Amino acid sequence: MGLSIRVANMAKNQISPIFYEREIIEFRLKYKQSIRDIAKYIGRNHSVISRELKRNKLPRQKQYIAKIAQELADKKKAKRKRRKKLEKMVPQLLKSLLK
């Protein structure tokens, strides 16, 4: 295949793919490349790509769109951060209520 833009080892220490990697995933899926081939190209484990597709694919369609996947990931990340703040506040709130 004529798709030979090589990605430098980007964001290997990050758990989830960055937007640029999501664009590459979208592009290569359109050209029917396997998850393992996409993972090799990006420099990630195939399980990262598989998990990304499972988590951020459009719910009722079989299509992966990088922009929508990034928005979904950002929303999930923001939601996760709020929960952590609440968990930190609960012990303080309990202490103040028990006084």
Backbone as a chain_set.jsonl record, in Angstrom:
{"seq": "MGLSIRVANMAKNQISPIFYEREIIEFRLKYKQSIRDIAKYIGRNHSVISRELKRNKLPRQKQYIAKIAQELADKKKAKRKRRKKLEKMVPQLLKSLLK", "coords": {"N": [[0.838, -1.185, 0.0], [0.408, 2.325, -0.564], [0.909, 3.913, 1.707], [2.981, 5.469, 3.399], [3.883, 7.225, 5.534], [5.796, 7.636, 8.123], [5.453, 7.383, 11.611], [7.024, 8.988, 14.231], [8.217, 7.766, 17.381], [5.741, 8.519, 19.145], [4.217, 9.705, 22.03], [4.432, 7.35, 23.634], [4.489, 6.876, 26.345], [2.027, 7.605, 27.172], [-1.217, 6.493, 28.076], [-3.66, 6.439, 26.614], [-4.352, 7.005, 23.107], [-3.152, 9.94, 21.355], [-4.58, 12.811, 19.632], [-3.464, 13.01, 17.027], [-2.613, 10.396, 16.585], [-5.073, 9.132, 16.63], [-6.183, 10.153, 14.289], [-4.575, 8.878, 12.417], [-5.304, 6.231, 12.899], [-8.01, 6.313, 12.1], [-7.725, 6.945, 9.343], [-6.229, 4.743, 8.37], [-7.927, 2.625, 8.957], [-9.965, 3.121, 7.152], [-8.754, 2.278, 4.856], [-8.779, -0.383, 5.184], [-6.833, -1.631, 6.82], [-5.28, -3.873, 9.135], [-5.712, -4.108, 12.722], [-3.366, -4.8, 14.04], [-1.405, -4.083, 12.142], [-1.797, -1.316, 12.057], [-1.124, -0.682, 14.686], [1.612, -1.374, 14.732], [2.591, 0.515, 12.935], [2.078, 2.936, 14.282], [3.489, 2.486, 16.566], [2.59, 1.331, 18.873], [1.077, -1.018, 21.176], [-1.028, -3.615, 19.957], [-3.286, -4.006, 21.506], [-3.878, -1.536, 22.604], [-4.869, -0.099, 20.441], [-7.09, -1.645, 19.791], [-8.596, -1.37, 22.158], [-9.046, 1.375, 22.076], [-10.716, 1.575, 19.809], [-12.897, 0.123, 20.723], [-13.801, 1.668, 22.88], [-14.229, 4.279, 21.859], [-15.593, 4.323, 19.429], [-18.283, 5.23, 17.262], [-21.455, 4.79, 18.713], [-23.792, 3.456, 17.45], [-22.957, 2.941, 14.938], [-20.602, 1.441, 12.69], [-18.345, 2.846, 12.429], [-15.291, 4.644, 12.783], [-14.356, 7.742, 13.857], [-11.953, 10.144, 14.109], [-12.108, 12.775, 15.221], [-14.544, 12.75, 16.648], [-13.994, 10.637, 18.354], [-11.942, 11.763, 19.869], [-13.344, 13.799, 21.164], [-15.142, 12.26, 22.71], [-13.297, 10.932, 24.354], [-12.171, 13.11, 25.698], [-14.402, 14.044, 27.138], [-14.869, 11.849, 28.812], [-12.505, 11.889, 30.259], [-12.675, 14.348, 31.607], [-14.887, 13.895, 33.201], [-13.935, 11.87, 34.824], [-11.956, 13.215, 36.297], [-13.484, 14.983, 37.862], [-14.752, 13.233, 39.594], [-12.647, 12.319, 41.169], [-11.982, 14.615, 42.605], [-14.253, 14.915, 44.152], [-14.088, 12.605, 45.717], [-11.918, 13.269, 47.32], [-12.988, 15.3, 48.796], [-15.001, 14.191, 50.358], [-14.064, 12.863, 52.847], [-13.306, 15.182, 54.297], [-15.704, 16.565, 54.448], [-17.221, 14.746, 55.945], [-15.82, 14.817, 58.381], [-16.314, 17.459, 59.178], [-19.054, 17.359, 59.532], [-19.31, 15.559, 61.615], [-18.329, 16.871, 63.801]], "CA": [[0.0, 0.0, 0.0], [1.191, 3.529, -0.668], [0.728, 4.716, 2.919], [4.257, 5.32, 4.088], [4.3, 8.344, 6.378], [6.167, 6.951, 9.36], [5.248, 8.156, 12.829], [8.086, 8.846, 15.228], [7.684, 7.211, 18.63], [4.975, 9.58, 19.79], [3.311, 9.467, 23.156], [4.465, 5.964, 24.093], [4.253, 6.805, 27.782], [0.618, 7.898, 27.421], [-2.059, 5.311, 28.025], [-4.576, 6.529, 25.478], [-3.764, 7.688, 21.949], [-3.369, 11.376, 21.187], [-5.419, 13.092, 18.467], [-2.744, 12.684, 15.791], [-2.664, 8.94, 16.439], [-6.462, 8.797, 16.295], [-6.357, 10.442, 12.861], [-3.91, 7.806, 11.684], [-6.157, 5.049, 13.048], [-9.168, 6.511, 11.222], [-7.28, 6.871, 7.947], [-5.818, 3.388, 8.022], [-9.111, 1.76, 8.989], [-10.677, 3.338, 5.89], [-8.059, 1.496, 3.843], [-8.924, -1.786, 5.592], [-5.642, -2.197, 7.443], [-5.575, -4.593, 10.372], [-5.368, -3.43, 13.974], [-1.941, -5.062, 14.31], [-0.601, -3.255, 11.232], [-1.919, 0.068, 12.521], [-0.349, -0.6, 15.929], [3.041, -1.378, 14.367], [2.883, 1.797, 12.297], [2.065, 3.985, 15.303], [4.468, 2.162, 17.604], [1.83, 0.976, 20.068], [0.624, -2.389, 21.245], [-2.314, -3.779, 19.273], [-4.382, -3.932, 22.471], [-4.2, -0.117, 22.781], [-5.709, 0.27, 19.299], [-8.342, -2.373, 19.966], [-9.325, -0.728, 23.261], [-9.463, 2.687, 21.572], [-11.863, 1.364, 18.929], [-14.014, -0.343, 21.542], [-14.27, 2.748, 23.748], [-14.535, 5.568, 21.223], [-16.278, 4.195, 18.143], [-19.669, 5.696, 17.335], [-22.246, 3.712, 19.319], [-24.682, 2.67, 16.585], [-22.364, 2.757, 13.615], [-19.351, 0.686, 12.737], [-17.38, 3.798, 11.902], [-14.419, 5.316, 13.749], [-14.017, 9.095, 13.407], [-10.957, 10.647, 15.057], [-12.581, 13.976, 15.917], [-15.567, 12.329, 17.616], [-13.298, 9.812, 19.349], [-11.231, 12.683, 20.757], [-14.357, 14.455, 22.003], [-15.598, 11.269, 23.686], [-12.207, 10.708, 25.3], [-12.06, 14.315, 26.533], [-15.538, 14.051, 28.066], [-14.628, 10.805, 29.817], [-11.401, 12.334, 31.104], [-13.183, 15.416, 32.468], [-15.784, 13.263, 34.16], [-13.074, 11.119, 35.74], [-11.289, 14.172, 37.185], [-14.454, 15.495, 38.827], [-14.999, 12.196, 40.581], [-11.512, 12.287, 42.092], [-12.101, 15.767, 43.488], [-15.324, 14.605, 45.089], [-13.569, 11.606, 46.656], [-11.047, 13.965, 48.262], [-13.796, 16.184, 49.635], [-15.891, 13.427, 51.234], [-13.562, 12.756, 54.224], [-13.35, 16.505, 54.943], [-17.106, 16.842, 54.722], [-17.624, 13.892, 57.069], [-15.2, 15.333, 59.593], [-17.018, 18.68, 59.58], [-20.399, 16.984, 59.976], [-19.225, 14.806, 62.862], [-17.868, 17.756, 64.888]], "C": [[0.88, 1.244, 0.0], [1.06, 4.454, 0.531], [2.003, 4.665, 3.743], [4.741, 6.583, 4.783], [4.567, 7.739, 7.747], [6.009, 7.883, 10.55], [6.423, 7.905, 13.761], [7.441, 8.349, 16.514], [7.001, 8.302, 19.435], [4.177, 9.028, 20.952], [3.3, 8.03, 23.654], [4.173, 5.845, 25.58], [2.806, 7.138, 28.138], [-0.191, 6.619, 27.279], [-2.966, 5.34, 26.81], [-3.921, 7.292, 24.335], [-4.071, 9.187, 21.935], [-4.114, 11.596, 19.87], [-4.738, 12.708, 17.155], [-2.781, 11.178, 15.535], [-4.078, 8.483, 16.08], [-6.749, 9.074, 14.819], [-5.734, 9.349, 12.001], [-4.752, 6.53, 11.738], [-7.353, 5.154, 12.102], [-8.794, 6.31, 9.758], [-6.968, 5.444, 7.53], [-6.969, 2.392, 8.09], [-9.923, 1.905, 7.709], [-10.064, 2.519, 4.761], [-7.924, 0.026, 4.243], [-7.646, -2.417, 6.144], [-6.026, -2.852, 8.763], [-5.145, -3.768, 11.585], [-3.889, -3.617, 14.285], [-1.025, -4.235, 13.408], [-0.624, -1.786, 11.647], [-1.067, 0.27, 13.767], [1.153, -0.559, 15.649], [3.443, -0.027, 13.795], [2.989, 2.926, 13.323], [3.131, 3.74, 16.375], [3.799, 1.868, 18.933], [1.51, -0.507, 20.038], [-0.748, -2.485, 20.587], [-3.491, -3.676, 20.236], [-4.801, -2.486, 22.728], [-5.16, 0.329, 21.665], [-7.086, -0.379, 19.435], [-9.215, -1.728, 21.04], [-9.844, 0.651, 22.833], [-10.708, 2.544, 20.695], [-13.095, 0.952, 19.724], [-14.628, 0.803, 22.347], [-14.823, 3.949, 22.993], [-15.107, 5.482, 19.817], [-17.705, 4.712, 18.321], [-20.563, 4.54, 17.769], [-23.047, 2.854, 18.345], [-24.128, 2.434, 15.191], [-21.071, 1.973, 13.77], [-18.185, 1.558, 12.269], [-16.574, 4.424, 13.033], [-14.035, 6.661, 13.151], [-13.151, 9.734, 14.484], [-11.463, 11.832, 15.873], [-13.609, 13.615, 16.992], [-14.938, 11.49, 18.721], [-12.555, 10.69, 20.35], [-12.203, 13.386, 21.698], [-14.872, 13.509, 23.084], [-14.548, 11.039, 24.77], [-12.046, 11.9, 26.242], [-13.182, 14.386, 27.562], [-15.34, 13.033, 29.18], [-13.53, 11.226, 30.783], [-11.869, 13.417, 32.081], [-14.082, 14.842, 33.555], [-14.984, 12.525, 35.236], [-12.402, 12.06, 36.73], [-12.243, 14.713, 38.243], [-14.698, 14.488, 39.939], [-13.872, 12.156, 41.61], [-11.576, 13.451, 43.079], [-13.152, 15.504, 44.556], [-14.842, 13.609, 46.145], [-12.66, 12.254, 47.702], [-11.85, 14.818, 49.24], [-14.649, 15.419, 50.649], [-15.335, 13.281, 52.651], [-13.606, 14.084, 54.981], [-14.781, 16.867, 55.327], [-17.604, 16.011, 55.916], [-17.07, 14.395, 58.395], [-15.958, 16.571, 60.101], [-18.435, 18.374, 60.096], [-20.393, 16.274, 61.326], [-18.766, 15.668, 64.04], [-18.982, 18.306, 65.697]], "O": [[1.995, 1.206, 0.52], [1.098, 5.673, 0.37], [2.09, 3.889, 4.694], [5.9, 6.967, 4.628], [3.627, 7.368, 8.451], [6.396, 9.05, 10.486], [6.774, 6.76, 14.045], [6.235, 8.505, 16.703], [7.613, 8.929, 20.3], [3.535, 7.984, 20.837], [2.248, 7.535, 24.06], [3.662, 4.819, 26.029], [2.401, 6.971, 29.288], [0.123, 5.766, 26.449], [-3.031, 4.367, 26.058], [-3.043, 8.125, 24.56], [-5.104, 9.634, 22.433], [-4.262, 10.664, 19.08], [-5.376, 12.139, 16.27], [-2.961, 10.74, 14.399], [-4.247, 7.543, 15.303], [-7.475, 8.317, 14.173], [-6.298, 8.947, 10.984], [-4.893, 5.832, 10.733], [-7.674, 4.203, 11.39], [-9.473, 5.588, 9.028], [-7.391, 4.991, 6.467], [-6.978, 1.411, 7.347], [-10.506, 0.933, 7.228], [-10.757, 2.114, 3.827], [-7.082, -0.706, 3.722], [-7.41, -3.609, 5.953], [-6.979, -2.436, 9.423], [-4.325, -2.856, 11.48], [-3.23, -2.685, 14.747], [0.01, -3.743, 13.856], [0.397, -1.1, 11.597], [-0.369, 1.276, 13.89], [1.88, 0.215, 16.272], [4.5, 0.511, 14.126], [3.883, 3.767, 13.239], [3.61, 4.679, 17.01], [4.368, 2.125, 19.994], [1.654, -1.168, 19.01], [-1.539, -1.543, 20.652], [-4.588, -3.298, 19.825], [-5.964, -2.232, 23.039], [-6.132, 1.041, 21.916], [-8.113, 0.264, 19.218], [-10.421, -1.559, 20.855], [-10.956, 1.038, 23.193], [-11.653, 3.32, 20.835], [-14.207, 1.387, 19.426], [-15.85, 0.888, 22.473], [-15.786, 4.571, 23.442], [-15.104, 6.474, 19.088], [-18.264, 4.635, 19.416], [-20.441, 3.431, 17.247], [-22.979, 1.627, 18.419], [-24.774, 1.794, 14.361], [-20.524, 1.865, 14.867], [-17.174, 1.057, 11.776], [-17.106, 4.7, 14.108], [-13.456, 6.72, 12.066], [-13.569, 9.851, 15.636], [-11.263, 11.881, 17.087], [-13.545, 14.12, 18.113], [-15.306, 11.617, 19.889], [-12.54, 10.394, 21.545], [-11.921, 13.549, 22.885], [-15.022, 13.906, 24.24], [-14.872, 10.96, 25.955], [-11.813, 11.725, 27.438], [-12.951, 14.744, 28.717], [-15.608, 13.316, 30.348], [-13.611, 10.956, 31.982], [-11.495, 13.397, 33.254], [-14.025, 15.275, 34.706], [-15.332, 12.563, 36.416], [-12.291, 11.721, 37.908], [-11.853, 14.884, 39.397], [-14.834, 14.865, 41.103], [-14.128, 11.976, 42.8], [-11.257, 13.287, 44.257], [-12.956, 15.834, 45.725], [-15.152, 13.754, 47.327], [-12.644, 11.823, 48.855], [-11.432, 15.029, 50.379], [-14.983, 15.964, 51.701], [-16.068, 13.553, 53.602], [-13.909, 14.108, 56.174], [-15.029, 17.41, 56.403], [-18.318, 16.517, 56.782], [-17.769, 14.399, 59.408], [-16.209, 16.709, 61.298], [-18.939, 19.055, 60.989], [-21.353, 16.373, 62.09], [-18.819, 15.21, 65.182], [-18.745, 19.061, 66.64]]}, "num_chains": 1, "name": "protein.A"}
